[in-house]
Amino acid sequence: MLYALGVLIFAVGLLASIALHEVGHMVPAKKFGVKVTQYMVGFGPTLWSRKKGDTEYGVKAIPLGGYIRMIGMVPPARVDGRRSRWPRRVSSAIEDFRQVSRDEVKSVEDEPRQFYRLTPGKKMIVMLGGPTMNLLIYLVLTVILLTAFGTPASSPTTTVALVEKCVVAANATPAQVKRCTQTNSPAALAGLKTGDTIVAINGSGVRGWTDLTNVIEPAANKKLAVTVLRHGKRVNLTVTPVRNVKYVDGSTTKTHDVGFIGIAPTTRYYYANKGIADVPGEIGRQVGVGLSAIGRYPEKLHSLWGTVFEGKKRDPQGAVGVVGIGRIGGQIADSHVLTVKDKVYTLIGLLASVNLLLFFFNLLPLLPLDGGHVAGAIVEAAKRGRARLRARRDPEAAARRPQIFVDTAQMLPVMYAVASLLILVTLLTLYADIVKPINVG
């Protein structure tokens, strides 16, 4: 029941993100006078739709994205007689694609309402509206998490989680560890037990694990009076640390010889409070992590390929699709280890992370992604700027020159290639998410 609820919560959140992404495109498009004929969440067969004004609003069967349809996405064919640089068959496909776009213009009133007629700046605003909405969703969710919850943190306590029987050097080999069978650790010999809470050493109160190590490590071969709280009662013990090899804090290679008694602490997990002043720094850190994840995506796809076709183990940090993320959401909700607060925090954080990655992904300068259209608008702005400079030298020639538009229809082969790659990646992740899913520990 909780698993299904987790999947449902994440699915609704993702659909809302998709819907708002498309709103980010539609609102500025309509504001600039572009005719928007469709606003759809999902792909495939239409489950529900309703027309209001010029726009049909609806939901489709496959919730893997969404789109809005604007008339006149590409300009008319050139009339200057220049031949396309593409081979004849490709050129024919481009013109067929252009004709489909042109057929959306139903009347004379539609002519000025075509997308391609917008200025480059307005085109960029329309196409950046979707990713910007994902960024805003991420920012809102993250600010809520940081200010209402804080950030997950942990710290060792003075409560004993484990009492070692043997004194073994930190850099001991497995064979050396196996040969140690005699109980000789100071903690075990002194009678320390799992669950004891150390409250004082040599009569001085102990507030944290650092206080313990600061007293024990310099006290090799010196007796220490230790007071522990056991089942609500104070128990006094005497412990004599021995000199042993330990790793320096935060290192897995550098060692030093210090006092050692042979105990491990329990860990306290909590949420560290964050003020408004801490939010920009934390967001900056997360943005850096997101950029790094996008940069490593080809590596993650290579790992996914190995999982699907070579039978390799699924990388828990690798690429994951919508189905996989939904399953992770279900596992989080169904967890018997996490508290309700942990589950809420993790689910919201997961949705925020997805929106941040969608923001970066959609900005990639490749058609049919939003970033590809933005790149086209930037090229168009550069060409118009260069034409204005030339017009100063020859105003008469400039007056005869037709208005400059970047013909994105010529990028149809690139669009097909990118779309095919996206479909392949979607199918790979879908297969892996169903057959070899990532399981959250």
C-alpha atoms as one frame of an Amber mdcrd trajectory, in Angstrom:
protein
   0.000   0.000   0.000   2.742   2.455   0.977   4.774   1.401  -2.075   1.880
   2.210  -4.405   1.315   5.496  -2.588   4.960   6.468  -3.078   4.808   5.669
  -6.793   1.558   7.628  -7.118   2.913  10.669  -5.261   6.008  10.808  -7.429
   4.013  10.239 -10.640   1.655  13.094  -9.793   4.599  15.344  -8.946   6.341
  14.487 -12.209   3.192  15.063 -14.273   2.718  18.406 -12.536   6.310  19.307
 -13.411   5.718  18.377 -17.053   2.479  20.339 -17.139   4.150  23.428 -15.656
   7.069  23.075 -18.089   4.630  23.355 -20.987   2.843  26.263 -19.282   6.240
  27.971 -19.237   6.273  27.758 -23.044   2.597  28.483 -23.647   2.132  31.625
 -21.553   4.840  33.754 -23.208   3.912  32.352 -26.639   0.322  33.532 -26.254
   1.541  36.788 -24.709   3.534  37.474 -27.880   0.536  36.641 -30.092   1.536
  33.177 -31.282  -1.372  30.848 -31.984  -1.102  27.758 -29.758  -3.337  24.986
 -31.086  -2.510  22.232 -28.558  -1.353  21.894 -24.955  -0.799  18.235 -24.126
   0.642  16.355 -21.157   1.934  12.996 -22.350   2.231  11.339 -25.763   0.243
   8.806 -27.736  -3.553   8.370 -27.707  -5.560  11.187 -26.129  -7.305  10.200
 -22.897  -9.072  13.503 -22.351  -9.172  16.878 -24.062 -11.158  20.079 -24.123
 -10.892  23.040 -26.467 -10.912  26.582 -25.164 -10.377  29.394 -27.618  -7.651
  28.469 -30.092  -6.131  25.784 -27.847  -7.018  22.159 -27.233  -5.981  21.143
 -23.701  -5.561  17.436 -23.003  -3.881  14.449 -21.384  -2.384  11.580 -23.371
  -1.751   7.954 -22.467   2.063   7.854 -22.202   3.233  10.184 -19.406   6.825
  10.544 -20.622   6.689  14.211 -21.501   4.431  16.819 -23.022   4.272  19.481
 -25.712   2.541  22.559 -27.015   1.868  23.028 -30.713   2.526  26.498 -32.115
   1.710  27.301 -35.737   4.482  28.304 -38.108   7.445  26.851 -36.261   9.517
  27.008 -39.477   9.567  29.752 -42.124   8.399  29.313 -45.752  10.813  27.882
 -48.309  13.427  30.204 -49.776  12.479  31.877 -53.042  15.985  32.959 -54.063
  16.605  29.792 -56.065  19.334  28.381 -53.828  19.436  24.605 -53.600  19.540
  22.789 -50.289  22.910  21.443 -49.182  21.285  18.147 -48.219  20.901  15.229
 -50.675  17.715  15.194 -52.754  15.845  12.651 -50.606  16.678  14.527 -47.422
  15.694  17.821 -49.043  12.373  16.293 -50.052  11.738  15.141 -46.462  12.575
  18.636 -45.210  10.059  20.212 -47.575   7.400  17.691 -46.546   8.076  18.619
 -42.920   7.848  22.297 -43.829   4.553  21.749 -45.616   3.038  20.112 -42.505
   4.043  23.192 -40.517   2.667  25.527 -43.188  -0.658  23.635 -43.318  -1.306
  24.737 -39.724  -1.793  28.291 -41.023  -5.506  28.185 -41.825  -6.312  31.808
 -42.627  -4.898  35.241 -43.344  -5.429  36.116 -39.675  -3.023  33.322 -38.729
  -0.147  34.726 -40.809   1.171  37.216 -38.203   0.616  34.702 -35.390   3.304
  32.255 -36.518   6.208  31.425 -34.229   8.905  32.006 -36.838   7.821  35.677
 -37.152   8.821  36.450 -33.561  11.984  38.423 -32.932  14.955  36.310 -31.799
  14.605  37.671 -28.276  10.964  36.637 -28.037  11.748  33.205 -29.465  14.350
  32.701 -26.747  11.893  33.769 -24.050   9.280  31.282 -25.319  11.716  28.375
 -25.568  13.452  29.137 -22.272  10.086  29.355 -20.491   9.840  25.573 -20.055
  13.297  24.952 -18.557  12.908  28.080 -16.424   9.728  26.600 -14.967  11.662
  23.428 -14.037  14.304  25.599 -12.393  11.647  27.495 -10.427  10.072  24.210
  -9.264  13.497  23.026  -8.112  14.192  26.296  -6.285  10.801  26.363  -4.530
  11.032  22.735  -3.399  14.649  23.129  -2.285  13.990  26.296  -0.303  11.066
  24.551   1.417  13.274  21.581   2.295  16.164  23.678   3.572  14.083  26.061
   5.679  11.401  23.647   6.933  13.570  20.546   7.387  17.240  21.529   7.180
  19.805  19.152   5.721  20.382  15.516   6.729  23.373  15.182   9.029  24.913
  12.593  11.317  27.320  12.506  14.221  28.815   9.776  16.409  27.501   9.632
  19.981  29.020   8.394  23.242  26.724   5.358  23.224  28.640   2.165  22.459
  27.475   0.318  19.329  30.219  -2.328  19.283  32.854  -3.663  21.679  35.835
  -5.197  19.870  37.236  -8.412  21.328  40.709  -8.095  19.813  43.210  -5.301
  19.395  43.882  -5.218  15.655  45.774  -2.513  13.774  43.721  -0.485  11.325
  46.000  -1.535   8.468  46.050  -5.231   9.430  45.615  -7.823   6.712  42.567
 -10.134   6.681  44.825 -13.006   7.737  46.044 -11.040  10.768  42.477 -10.206
  11.748  41.501 -13.874  11.464  44.370 -14.979  13.725  43.201 -12.686  16.545
  40.957 -14.940  18.653  41.875 -13.959  22.206  39.793 -11.324  23.996  42.337
  -8.626  24.769  40.791  -5.255  23.969  40.777  -2.822  26.917  37.053  -2.179
  26.525  36.134  -5.870  26.676  38.487  -6.520  29.590  37.056  -3.540  31.495
  33.472  -4.784  31.078  32.120  -2.188  28.645  28.981  -3.444  26.864  27.003
  -2.574  23.781  24.409   0.052  24.692  26.502   1.669  27.444  26.576   5.460
  27.259  29.850   6.979  28.439  29.035  10.064  30.487  32.365  10.873  32.178
  36.113  10.092  32.090  38.274  10.780  35.144  35.369  12.694  36.644  34.983
  15.094  33.697  31.716  15.064  31.764  31.718  13.781  28.179  29.397  15.444
  25.675  30.424  13.835  22.394  32.607  11.308  20.620  35.311  13.921  20.034
  35.587  14.459  23.798  36.198  10.708  24.166  38.904  10.454  21.526  40.627
  13.601  22.825  41.090  11.880  26.202  41.686   8.272  25.095  44.149   8.735
  22.222  46.864  10.541  24.276  46.408   8.135  27.227  48.098   4.949  25.987
  49.034   2.666  28.959  47.378   5.064  31.446  44.404   4.033  33.607  41.187
   5.951  33.002  38.162   6.058  35.303  35.130   5.691  33.033  31.534   6.267
  34.115  28.813   4.765  31.931  25.039   4.873  32.010  23.695   1.303  31.813
  19.959   0.595  32.000  19.455   3.946  33.714  22.135   3.378  36.350  25.663
   4.756  36.610  28.453   2.171  36.512  32.106   2.987  37.233  34.787   1.117
  35.255  38.551   1.311  34.813  40.018   1.161  31.308  43.682   1.191  30.291
  44.123   2.177  26.603  46.817   0.359  24.630  48.914   1.818  21.842  47.552
   0.837  18.447  47.664   1.886  14.802  44.610   3.930  13.709  43.755   5.846
  10.591  43.939   9.606  10.879  40.440  11.107  10.863  39.136  11.432   7.307
  41.931   9.337   5.783  42.031   5.764   4.534  45.802   5.664   4.022  47.496
   7.853   6.635  47.908   6.235  10.077  49.250   7.164  13.519  49.913   5.384
  16.851  47.451   6.427  19.554  45.630   5.125  22.599  42.928   2.581  21.773
  40.262   0.781  23.833  38.229  -0.974  21.103  34.750   0.546  20.898  32.634
   1.918  18.043  29.957   4.590  18.531  26.330   4.617  17.539  25.430   7.310
  15.024  22.787   9.970  15.572  20.962  11.050  12.433  19.237  14.428  12.431
  18.373  17.445  10.306  20.748  20.383  10.671  18.850  23.670  10.710  19.514
  26.007   7.794  18.772  29.709   7.724  17.923  31.793   4.682  21.562  32.889
   4.484  22.628  29.258   4.033  20.242  28.596   1.133  22.280  30.139  -1.749
  25.389  28.172  -0.820  23.506  24.875  -0.600  21.721  25.530  -3.894  25.059
  26.353  -5.502  26.469  23.053  -4.257  23.496  21.120  -5.639  23.721  22.911
  -8.993  27.373  21.843  -9.187  26.351  18.244  -8.488  23.665  18.471 -11.184
  26.109  19.797 -13.785  28.528  17.031 -12.884  25.760  14.433 -13.327  24.919
  15.792 -16.792  28.605  15.739 -17.715  28.907  12.094 -16.677  25.727  11.027
 -18.489  27.535   9.380 -21.451  29.503   7.306 -18.934  26.260   6.338 -17.208
  24.752   5.300 -20.558  27.792   3.111 -21.246  27.233   1.406 -17.894  23.539
   0.966 -18.729  24.466  -0.601 -22.067  26.647  -3.104 -20.230  23.755  -3.941
 -17.903  21.276  -4.545 -20.727  23.468  -6.313 -23.290  26.390  -7.746 -21.311
  24.623  -8.874 -18.157  26.655  -6.612 -15.883  25.397  -5.545 -12.476  23.227
  -2.408 -12.447  25.094   0.676 -11.276  23.033   2.249  -8.440  24.479   5.640
  -9.433  23.850   5.096 -13.149  21.185   6.294 -15.561  17.593   5.745 -14.486
  14.303   6.452 -16.235  10.839   7.536 -15.169   9.811   3.984 -14.236  12.968
   3.505 -12.179  12.532   6.785 -10.327   8.903   5.877  -9.658  10.004   2.542
  -8.177  12.566   4.335  -6.027   9.779   6.606  -4.775   7.725   3.527  -3.897
  10.643   1.929  -2.043  11.197   5.103  -0.051   7.535   5.276   0.965   7.511
   1.568   1.876  10.722   1.713   3.922  10.570   0.442   7.524  13.817   2.219
   8.380  12.931   5.776   7.405  10.677   7.943   9.535   7.718   9.791   8.012
   9.825  12.949   8.049  12.630  11.148   6.213  10.205   9.870   3.582   8.656
  13.290   2.945  12.087  14.909   2.744  13.466  12.265   0.379  10.459  12.239
  -1.971  10.405  16.030  -2.237  14.169  16.089  -2.698  13.921  13.451  -5.429
  11.329  15.497  -7.327  13.440  18.647  -6.919  16.507  16.845  -8.302  14.580
  15.582 -11.324  13.465  19.132 -12.127  17.019  20.441 -11.830  18.268  17.761
 -14.240  15.386  18.503 -16.633  16.436  22.157 -16.587  20.001  21.340 -17.595
  18.994  18.634 -20.072  16.543  20.846 -21.965  19.180  23.557 -22.350  21.428
  21.285 -24.435  21.789  23.074 -27.823  20.327  20.211 -29.834  17.043  20.110
 -31.716  14.337  19.132 -30.894  15.282  20.140 -27.321  14.464  23.658 -26.170
  18.146  24.539 -26.193  18.302  23.749 -29.925  15.605  26.334 -30.654  17.397
  28.830 -28.421  20.617  28.223 -30.366  18.728  28.873 -33.615  17.384  32.147
 -32.235  20.893  33.203 -31.194  22.197  32.501 -34.723  19.288  34.462 -36.145
  20.027  37.403 -33.860  23.684  37.345 -34.932  22.756  37.323 -38.636  20.309
  40.180 -38.200  22.914  42.155 -36.288  25.445  41.675 -39.063  22.800  42.701
 -41.637  22.114  45.921 -39.713  25.805  46.786 -39.813  25.878  46.231 -43.571
  22.719  48.323 -43.973  24.572  51.356 -42.691  26.948  51.106 -45.633  24.296
  50.323 -48.276  20.765  51.388 -47.182  19.204  50.753 -50.610  20.384  47.137
 -50.775  19.226  46.605 -47.202  15.733  47.837 -48.090  15.477  45.217 -50.845
  16.797  42.390 -48.682  14.054  40.094 -47.250  13.785  39.729 -43.492  16.239
  37.216 -42.089  14.960  34.011 -40.477  16.984  30.943 -39.503  15.451  27.962
 -41.303  15.328  25.346 -38.538  13.613  22.964 -40.983  17.065  22.386 -42.508
  18.058  20.771 -39.215  15.470  18.000 -39.671  18.124  15.235 -40.018  19.714
  16.385 -36.771  16.302  16.408 -35.094  15.634  12.862 -36.270  19.050  11.699
 -35.067  18.659  13.277 -31.614  15.059  12.057 -31.298  16.125   8.526 -32.261
  18.883   8.612 -29.650  16.434   9.828 -27.000  14.008   7.036 -27.884  16.816
   4.469 -27.671  17.923   5.785 -24.267  14.307   5.752 -23.058  13.854   2.132
 -24.142  17.162   1.089 -22.547  16.325   2.689 -19.219  12.766   1.327 -19.346
  14.047  -2.218 -19.895  16.692  -1.910 -17.180  14.218  -0.333 -14.729  11.830
  -3.272 -15.197  14.263  -6.206 -15.495  17.182  -5.000 -13.328  15.790  -2.164
 -11.198  17.816  -0.056  -8.809  16.877  -0.967  -5.230  17.310   1.657  -2.545
  19.069   0.374   0.559
